[in-house]
Amino acid sequence: MFKFGGTARKAPSAMEVVRRVCEDQTVVRMEVERVLLRFNTRLILWDQTVIVGKPRGIAESLANEECVRFRIPWAKEFEVRMEIAALHVNLANGSEGFVCRQPSGQAVRIKRGGERFSTRRYTNLQLHIPEVGLGFPVVDLSSRGCRIKARSRLEEKCFKVNRRIREGMIQVGDRFHIHLDSVVPRVHLGQMVGLEFDVGNGTNPQRNLKTLLGILAMQEVERLATGMV
């Protein structure tokens, strides 16, 4: 089904993936892009749409025409993105779901490695850029990158896509920080900017990042255990 060219795997058709997931009743890890909410679910193909099983308690996290995505279980370097068309549908088994438009084209190669965690609830977590002299709220974080909320029009000047910024620092409060050797803006999403970073050399930056990601992972497990799965 999937071809290889050299050492790189060719991106599969998004609809081929959806059909296989539906036929095999494969559980996928779905993510609501805007809020980075993740949950396990199954998909159903129905009347030119894709029905996504919806856990309780996420109604306020969904919006029409925004995107959700899932990593392909057998090709984890790719993900499929779908646009929400309707926020609610009742399923035959008594559970609930939402409706997505069938995806077109190919699956998308995942650009940032590692699992991402939402950090919107942390008001004291910021990315500091010394050359700018300002801090920016971090809204999600992984082992290789983050997404920040930039200030009006400032991102165009400070965060030009693919321009390497020499130094940065992720800071939680006044005492906990992670030194970054460089930060590279990769995409602008409205007032948000997606960045890749290189963690500073030495034990402390690597250890501090691992500690912070571990805390975020534990908190997500606790959140899911209380009804968000």
NORGIRA-V281852 format. One record per pair of residues at least 12 apart in sequence whose ideal C-beta (glycine too) atoms are under 8 Angstrom apart, sorted by the first residue. I is the first residue (numbers start at 1). GAP is how many residues later the second one is. D is the distance in Angstrom with one decimal. If there is no record, write none. Layout:
# NORGIRA-V281852
[[I	GAP	D] [I	GAP	D]]
This chain:
# NORGIRA-V281852
[[1	15	6.8] [1	19	7.8] [2	73	6.5] [9	66	6.4] [9	68	6.8] [9	69	7.8] [11	67	5.8] [11	95	4.0] [11	96	5.0] [11	97	7.2] [11	98	6.2] [12	60	7.1] [12	63	6.4] [12	66	6.7] [12	94	6.8] [12	95	5.3] [13	92	7.7] [13	93	6.1] [13	94	7.4] [14	66	4.9] [14	67	7.7] [14	89	3.8] [14	90	6.7] [14	91	6.0] [14	92	6.2] [14	93	5.2] [15	87	6.2] [15	88	6.2] [15	89	7.4] [17	55	5.5] [17	61	8.0] [17	63	5.3] [17	90	5.9] [18	25	6.3] [18	27	6.8] [18	32	5.9] [18	62	6.6] [18	84	7.0] [18	85	6.5] [19	26	6.7] [21	21	7.8] [21	22	5.3] [21	52	7.8] [22	20	7.9] [22	21	5.1] [22	22	6.1] [22	23	4.9] [22	28	7.9] [25	17	5.8] [26	16	7.3] [26	47	5.9] [27	13	5.3] [27	14	7.0] [27	15	5.9] [28	12	7.4] [28	13	6.4] [28	14	7.4] [28	15	6.9] [28	42	4.2] [28	43	7.5] [28	45	6.6] [29	41	5.9] [29	42	6.3] [30	22	6.3] [30	38	5.6] [30	39	7.5] [30	40	5.0] [31	37	6.4] [31	38	5.5] [31	39	6.9] [32	26	7.4] [32	29	5.6] [32	30	6.5] [32	34	7.4] [32	36	5.4] [33	33	6.6] [33	34	4.8] [33	35	6.6] [33	36	6.3] [33	48	7.8] [34	27	7.9] [34	29	7.1] [34	32	5.4] [35	26	5.0] [35	83	6.5] [35	85	7.3] [36	80	6.2] [36	81	7.2] [36	82	3.8] [36	84	7.9] [36	103	7.9] [36	104	5.1] [37	21	6.2] [37	24	5.0] [37	81	7.3] [37	191	7.3] [38	182	7.5] [39	16	4.9] [39	19	7.1] [39	185	7.3] [39	189	6.4] [39	190	5.5] [40	189	6.0] [41	12	4.2] [41	13	7.4] [41	14	7.4] [44	47	7.8] [44	53	7.5] [45	57	7.8] [48	54	6.0] [49	36	6.4] [49	50	5.1] [49	51	6.5] [49	52	6.4] [49	53	6.3] [50	32	6.0] [50	49	7.4] [50	50	4.5] [50	51	7.5] [50	52	5.8] [50	53	7.7] [51	38	6.3] [51	40	7.2] [51	46	4.8] [51	47	7.6] [51	48	6.0] [51	49	7.8] [52	16	6.9] [52	30	7.9] [52	45	5.5] [52	46	5.5] [52	47	7.6] [52	48	6.0] [53	38	7.2] [53	42	6.1] [53	43	7.7] [53	44	5.1] [54	34	7.6] [54	41	7.6] [54	42	4.8] [54	43	4.8] [54	44	5.2] [55	172	7.5] [55	173	6.3] [55	174	5.7] [56	40	7.7] [56	171	6.1] [57	170	5.4] [57	171	5.9] [58	170	7.0] [59	28	7.1] [59	29	7.4] [62	22	6.3] [62	25	5.2] [62	36	6.1] [63	21	7.0] [63	24	7.6] [64	20	5.8] [64	21	7.1] [64	22	7.3] [64	23	6.4] [65	18	6.0] [65	19	6.5] [65	20	7.9] [66	17	7.3] [66	18	5.7] [67	14	5.2] [67	15	6.7] [67	16	5.6] [67	17	7.3] [68	13	7.4] [68	14	5.7] [68	16	6.5] [68	32	6.6] [69	12	4.4] [69	13	7.2] [69	39	7.9] [71	39	6.9] [72	35	6.2] [75	32	7.4] [76	34	7.8] [77	32	6.0] [77	33	5.7] [78	29	4.1] [78	30	6.5] [78	31	5.7] [78	32	6.6] [79	28	6.4] [79	29	5.6] [79	31	5.5] [80	23	5.7] [80	27	5.2] [80	28	7.5] [81	22	6.5] [81	27	6.1] [82	18	3.9] [82	19	6.5] [82	20	7.7] [82	21	5.1] [83	17	6.2] [83	18	5.0] [84	14	6.0] [84	15	7.2] [84	16	5.6] [85	14	4.8] [85	15	6.1] [85	16	5.0] [86	12	6.4] [86	13	3.9] [111	75	6.8] [112	30	5.7] [112	32	5.6] [112	33	4.5] [112	82	7.6] [112	84	6.6] [113	29	7.2] [113	30	6.9] [113	31	5.1] [114	28	4.1] [114	29	3.8] [114	30	5.5] [114	99	8.0] [115	27	6.4] [115	102	7.6] [116	24	5.0] [116	25	6.8] [116	26	4.4] [117	23	6.4] [117	24	5.7] [117	25	7.2] [117	96	6.8] [117	99	3.8] [117	100	6.7] [117	103	6.2] [118	21	7.1] [118	22	5.4] [119	19	5.2] [119	20	6.2] [119	21	5.9] [119	22	5.3] [119	97	6.9] [120	19	5.2] [120	20	7.8] [122	16	7.5] [122	50	7.0] [123	14	7.6] [124	48	6.0] [124	49	4.8] [125	12	7.1] [125	13	4.8] [125	16	7.9] [125	45	7.3] [125	46	7.4] [125	47	5.2] [126	12	6.2] [126	44	7.5] [126	45	5.5] [127	19	6.3] [127	21	5.2] [127	41	6.0] [127	42	7.4] [127	43	5.7] [127	44	7.9] [127	56	7.4] [127	68	7.6] [128	40	6.6] [128	41	4.5] [128	42	7.8] [128	43	5.7] [129	29	6.8] [129	36	6.1] [129	38	7.7] [129	39	5.4] [129	54	7.0] [130	37	5.4] [130	38	7.5] [130	39	7.5] [131	34	6.6] [131	35	6.7] [131	36	7.2] [132	26	5.1] [134	17	7.6] [134	20	7.7] [134	24	7.9] [135	36	7.1] [136	12	4.2] [136	13	6.3] [136	14	5.9] [136	15	7.4] [136	57	8.0] [137	12	4.6] [138	32	6.7] [139	53	6.5] [141	29	7.5] [141	71	7.2] [141	72	7.0] [141	75	6.9] [142	71	7.6] [143	66	6.7] [143	67	8.0] [143	70	6.3] [144	52	6.0] [144	53	7.0] [145	41	7.5] [145	49	6.8] [145	50	5.7] [145	51	4.4] [145	52	6.0] [146	24	7.2] [146	48	7.9] [146	49	5.8] [146	51	6.9] [147	42	7.5] [147	45	5.5] [147	46	6.9] [147	47	4.9] [147	48	7.2] [148	44	6.7] [148	45	5.4] [148	47	6.8] [149	42	6.0] [149	43	5.7] [150	41	5.7] [150	42	6.8] [150	43	5.1] [151	40	7.9] [152	39	7.2] [155	33	6.4] [155	36	7.2] [155	38	5.2] [156	32	7.9] [159	26	4.0] [159	29	7.4] [159	34	4.7] [159	36	7.3] [160	25	6.4] [161	24	5.3] [161	25	6.6] [161	26	6.9] [161	27	6.9] [162	22	6.5] [162	23	7.0] [162	24	7.1] [163	21	7.4] [163	22	6.6] [164	18	5.4] [164	19	7.6] [164	20	5.2] [165	17	6.4] [165	18	4.4] [165	19	7.1] [165	20	7.6] [166	16	6.2] [167	12	7.9] [167	13	6.8] [167	14	6.9] [167	15	7.0] [167	16	7.8] [168	12	4.0] [168	14	7.4] [168	15	4.2] [168	29	6.4] [170	39	7.6] [170	42	7.7] [172	40	6.9] [176	32	6.7] [176	36	7.7] [177	31	7.1] [178	21	6.7] [178	22	7.6] [178	27	5.2] [178	30	4.7] [178	31	5.0] [178	34	7.1] [179	20	7.6] [179	21	3.7] [179	25	7.6] [179	26	4.8] [180	17	4.7] [180	18	6.5] [180	19	6.2] [180	20	6.1] [180	25	7.5] [181	16	8.0] [181	17	4.5] [181	18	7.1] [181	19	5.1] [181	20	7.0] [182	15	6.7] [182	16	4.9] [183	12	5.3] [183	13	7.5] [183	14	4.8] [184	12	4.9] [184	13	7.3]]
